[in-house]
């Protein structure tokens, strides 16, 4: 068995993969449907849509097989990953030096035929593959190959949609976090403002009880009252912002 080579752009590829948040997402139904279509069109018993991490291959959608993950070093898809934009076809794995002694060939599910198309981002990074598999030798017509390529594009559209949703979720979470901080700030600011404001207002009210003719003192009292009004307006504004 020959293990898949690691792309020279592996670090960038893995960073791009992480930005889609595909590993832990559970949105499988659309991928399952596409996998089923791929198997039916290519007349194979198995089809899979997978993404490939540094050591593992994760299956986003499968048809004809119950599996969630596999080792990258044993995968056919790991080899397909190295040729973005091309379909990799193995008509009989027993005759291919890369796979003839692969455990997936000599043991269950006895993969003999494989055809896989890399799932490539708009940055040119292959995230995984859509592939069709069978336990007997097979070939694909040109039309079947073109359809499998088209299905790979459809999977990438779903991946892009998932990425946009992930970004929106992150923005929403950040906004909620900022709102919590803002609420704490408003509460603390209100507490900090309330004490001085009450003191200023009490002083202004106390001074207003006296008959004062000095224009300068009267101006000071007036300024104190305006300061209280300004502080009250500030508090009201903060509370209104918080409620909205």
N, C-alpha and C positions, 0 to 999 in steps of 0.2 A: 504493500500500500504506500502510495506517495501522498504525503500530507500537503494541503494547500499552501501556497506561498502567501506571505503577508504583504499586502500592498505597501508601496513606499509611502503612500499618503495615509497610512493607517491612523495616525494620531488625529489628523484633521477629519478623517472619515468617522471615527468614533465620537468626536466632538459634534459633528453634524448629526449623527444618529441620536445622541443624547438630547439634542434640541427638539426632537420630535416627541419625546416622552412616550415611546412605543412599548418599551419592555414591560412596564407595569400596568398599562391600560388594558381594560377588559372588553373593549368594543370589538367583538369577534364576528357578529352576524354578517356584516357586509363582506368581510374577508372570506368567511365560509362560503358565501354565495358565489363569489368570484372563483374560488378554488373549485367548486362544483362545476361551474361553467367550463373552466379550463380542462378538467378531466373529461367531461362529456365531449367537448369539441375535439380533443386530441385522442379520444378513445383509449384512455388509460384508466387503471383502477385506482390510482392515487394521485392527489395533487396537494401541494402545500404552498403557503405564502409565509416566508420567514424573514426575520431580521437577524443579523449576525453581529454579536459582540466580540470581544477579544478572544474569548475561549468557548463561548456557547452560541448555539443557533436556537432562536426562539420562534416558535410557530404561532403566527397570528391567526391563521385560518388553515384548516385541513379538510380533505375529503378522502374517504376510504381508509383512513388510518387514525388511530387515537394516539396523539403524541403532543407534547407541549414544548419539549426542548431536546437538544442533541449536542454532541461535542463537535465543535467546529473542525477539529483536526481530522475527523472521520467523515465529514460531510462532502457530498458532491457539490453542494452550493458554495462551499468555501473556494472551490476551484473556479466556479462560474463567476464569482465576485471579482476576479482579477481581469475580466474582460467586459467592462461596462459598455453597454450599447450593443452587445452581441449576444446571440443565443448559443448556449453550449449544449450540444447534443451528443449523447453517448448511446449508440444503437445497441451495443451488447457489451456490458461491463466486463464480462469474462475475457474479452479480447483487448481490453484497455489496461496498459501497465499501471495506470494510476489506481485502478479499482478492482482488479481481478481477485485480490485477496482481502478486500475491504470486508469487515464484519457485516456490513449491511448487504453485501453481495452474497457471501457464503452462508450467512445466517438470516433469520427473519429480519426484514420483510423480503429478502432475496431480490434486491434491486438489480435488474438487468438493463432496463431502459431508463434513461434520464434525459430530460430536456429542461433547461432552466434559463430564465432571462433575469439579469440583474435589475434591481429597483434603484434607479439613479435619481438623485436630487438635482435641483437646478444649479447646484454648485459642482455637479459632476461626480459626487461621491456615491458609490453603491452601498445601500443600506442592508440589502439582503436580496432575495430572489422570489420569483413565482416559478414553480417548477411542476412538471408532470412526471410521474414515475410508473413503471410497470414491472411485473415479475417475469416478463418474457421480452425478447428482443422486439424492437419496433422502429418505425421511422415516422417522420412528420412530413406532410406535404407542405409546399410553400404557403398555401392558404392557412394551414394550421399554425405554422411558424409565425405568420403575420398576425394572426389572431392572438396568439400567446404574447407577442410583443405589445399589441394593443391593450391586452388585459393588464400588462405590467404598468402601462401608463395610467390606467384606471386606478390601480392600487396606489400609485404615487399621488394621484389626486386625493384619495382618501387620507394618505399620510399627511399631505399638505393641509388638509382640512383639520386633521387632528392637531397639527402643529399650531395652527392659528387659534384653535380652541384652548390649547395649552397656554399660549401666550396671554390670551384673554383671562384665563383663570389666574395666572400669575399676577397680572395687572390688578385684577379684582382683589386678590389676597393682599397685595401691597397696599392698595387703596384702603382696605379694611384695617390693615395694621396702622396706616397713617391716621385713619379716623380715630382709632383707639388712643393713639398718642395725642391727637388734637383734643379729644374729649378730656383727657387727663390734664392737658395744658389749660383748657378753658375752665375746668373745675378749680384747679389750683390758682389760676389767675383771678377768678372770681373771689376766691377766699382771700387772696392777697390784696385785692382791690377793696373789698368790702370794709375791712378794718379801717384803713386810712380814710376812706370816703365817709364813714360814719363819724370819725373824729373831726374831719373838716366841716361836715354839715353841722355837727353839734356846736363847734366853735362859731360858725357863721350865725347860727340861731341864737347863741348866747350873746354875741355882740350886737345883734339886731334888737335886743331887749333894752339896750341903753340908748339914751338920747345923745347921739353923737353928731356934732356939727362939723367936725373936721373932715374936709373933702377927701383928704388922703386916706383916712381910716375908712370912710364910707366906700371909697374905691376898692380898698383891700377886702372889705366884707363882700362887695359885689363880685370881685374876682374869685373869692373863696366859693361863693354860691355857683358861679359859672364852672369852676373846677369840679364841683360835685355833680353838676348836670352833665358835664363832659364824661366823667367817669361812669355815671349811670348809663349814658348812651352807649359807651364802650361795652359795658357788661351786657346790655340788651342786645347789642350787635353780635357779640360772641355767642350768646345763648341762641339767638335766631339762626346763626350759622350752624351751630351744633344740631339744632332740631331739623334743619334742612339737609 
